[in-house]
């Protein structure tokens, strides 16, 4: 028996062209509205939000419209003594936001603005004996953090600072029978984790270790009649997964 398929219905009057001017205007103004409810509620992921916004602006050729000096000041204020970066001022450092900070600094060619040696030491301190990485000092293990670790180190030219052999071994142990990857060994395949694990394997020159045909088929099955993609079977498609 087949399973019901969940999907969205796209309105007939939905825009069919990409409104680049409106996109850039929205992103440019977003950080200026510091009293907005949305701005306050996104404090817990601000560093990554800044990176996402800058990336979109760069893709649209509008990066020059962003306040580089204000952003660099914010980033420097979020680096902790341990070397890691937090999502916002006064928050705890985490690998997710450390990667975002390094990505922003790389985008602006401004890595010299922070202590990169401390960043390397922070990433190194979060690797466990089995090769996995914790997201922060509290110890949550997830393949997302394996990707964040190697991506950060690769941007800093310091991939040799950690045990890559064990790190690769851990990520490969999270590969499932369907070709996908989960957050830990035995966890369900998810497109978000697949992005992180294939990214990890690309950075570490290990893409040959995956079953490309099997994984490709699993990913193709994520597309729904609307054209959207879901993260795993029987879920509604969302833009995040595209």
N, C-alpha and C positions, 0 to 999 in steps of 0.2 A: 504494500500500500504506500502511495506517495505521501509526502508531508506537505502541509499547507505552506505556501510561499508568501512571505510578508514583503510588501513593497509600498512605495509612496505613489501618490497621484500628482502629476505635474499639471498645474493650472494652464489652461489654454492661452491665457494672456501673459504667461511668464516671459521675461526678456529672453531673446534668442541671440543677443550679441553681448560681448563682454564690455561693460561700461568702465573702461580704464580710468577716466577722469574722476568718476565718482568713487572708485576704489581708492585712488591716491589721496583724494580730498578727505575721505573718511579716516584713513590711516594717519595722515598728517595731523588731523585734529584730535585724534583719540587721546594722545598723551597730554594734550593741553587742558582737557576737561577733568581735572583731578578731583572735583567734587561730585562727579557723576557716580551713580550707584554701581554701574558696571565696572568703572575704573577701580573703585574701592574693593569690590568683591573679587577682582582678579589679582589682588596684591600677592596672593600665595604662589602665583606662577608668572609674576611680572617679567623676570629676566627672560624666560622663554617667549613671552608675549612680545617683548621688544625685538627679539631675534626674528620671530615670525613676521612681524611688521616690516622690519628692515629688509628681509629677504624678498618680500613681495614688492616693496618699493624698488629694490635693485633690479628685479626682473622686469619691472615696468619702465626702467630708466629714470626713476624719480628719487633715487637715494639722496641726491643733493638737497632735497627739500627737508630732510630730517636734521634735527639739531645734534650734530656729532659731539660737540663739547659737553652738552648736558648729559648725553647718553654715556660718554666715557666717565664723567664724574659719578654718575649713578653706579656704573659697574665697579669702579674702584672702591666705592663706599660699601659694596656688598662682598668684598673679599675678606675672609676671616684670617686669623693668625695661623690656622692650620693650612691655609693655601686654597681652600675651597671657596666657592661662591654660593650665596644664598639667592633665593628668588627675589627678595626685597630687603631693604635695610631693616636689621633687627631680627631677621629670620635665620634659621639654622642652615648651614652649608649643605649642599647635596650635589651628587654627580650630575643630575639632570640640568641644574642651573649652572654648574661649572662648565659643562659643554656649551651651553647657550652663550655664556659670557665669553668663552674662548672663540666661539664662532663669530660673535659680534666684533671682537677685537681683531680677528683675522680679516673680516669684511672691511674694516676701517684701516687695516694695515697699522694697528696700534698695539701689538702684543707687548711692546716695550713699556707700555703704561702700567703694567702690573708685574708682580714677582712670579714669573713663570716657573722657576725652580720649585717654589712652594706648591704650585699647582700640581706639578709632577709628583711631588712627595705625597700630596693629598690623595691623588688617584692611586698611587702605589699602596698606600696604607689601607685601602678598602678591598684589596684582593684577598680572597680566602684560600685555604689550602687546596681546595678542589678546583681552583682556577676561576671560580665565580667572583663577582664583585657585589658588594653591598652598596646600596644607594647612598647611605650615610652612616654615621656612627651607631645608629640604632639597629642596623644589621639586616634590613630586608634584602632578599636575594631575588634578582629578576634579570632575564637576558637583556632587558632594556639597558640595564646598568653596565653590562659587558660591552655593549655598543658604545655607550657614552664614554666609557673608560678609554677604549682604543681610539675612538674618534678624536677625543681630546688630546691624547698623546701623539697621534699622527699629525695633528695640526701643529703641535709643538716640536715635532721631529724627535720624539722621545719614546717611540714604541718599545725600545729595548729595556725600558725601565721596569717592566713587569714580566711575569712568567707567561709568555705568549703560548707556549706549548700547552700548559695546563688550562689557560683561558680558552683556547681552541677546543680542547678536549671537552670542557664543560658545555660549551655552546652546542657542539655536535651531539652531546648526550641528551639535548633537549629536542632533537629531531624526531618526528613521529612517523608512524607507518604511512600516513597520507602525504608525506613529503614536507609538511609544514613544521613549524616550531612553536613551542609553548614557552611560558615564562620560567619554568623549571622542568627537570626531567619528569615525564609522565603527565605534564599539564596539556590541556587542550590546545590544538593549533589555532592561531589567531593571526590575522593579517598584520596587525601592529607588531606582534612579536616576530613575524616573518620578515618584515621590513628591517627590524633591528638586527636579527640574526644574519640575514643575507648581507646587510651593510657591514656587520662585524667581519664576516668571512671575506668580503671584498677588500676591506682595509688590511686584513691579515693575509691576503693572497691565498685564500682557501676555498674559493667558490667551486672548485672542481669536486669538493666533498659532498655537494648536494645532488639530489636527483632532480635535475632541471625539468624533465618532462613531467614527472609526478607532481612536483611543486607548481609548475606552470598550469597544469590541469586544475589543481585545487584552487588556484587564484582565479582562473577563468570562470569557475563555477560560482564565484562570489558576485558576478554581475547579474543584475536583476532586469526584468523587462523595461523598467523605467530608464535604464542606462546606468543607474547608480550601482555602487558596490557595497556589500556588507563585510563585516570583519570576520564573521564565521557563519556557518549554516543557520538558516531560519531567523536571521536578524534583518532589520530594516536597513536599507542602504543609507549611508551618510557620506558627506563630502570628505570627511577626515580620511576615509579609506581609499580615496582616489589618489 
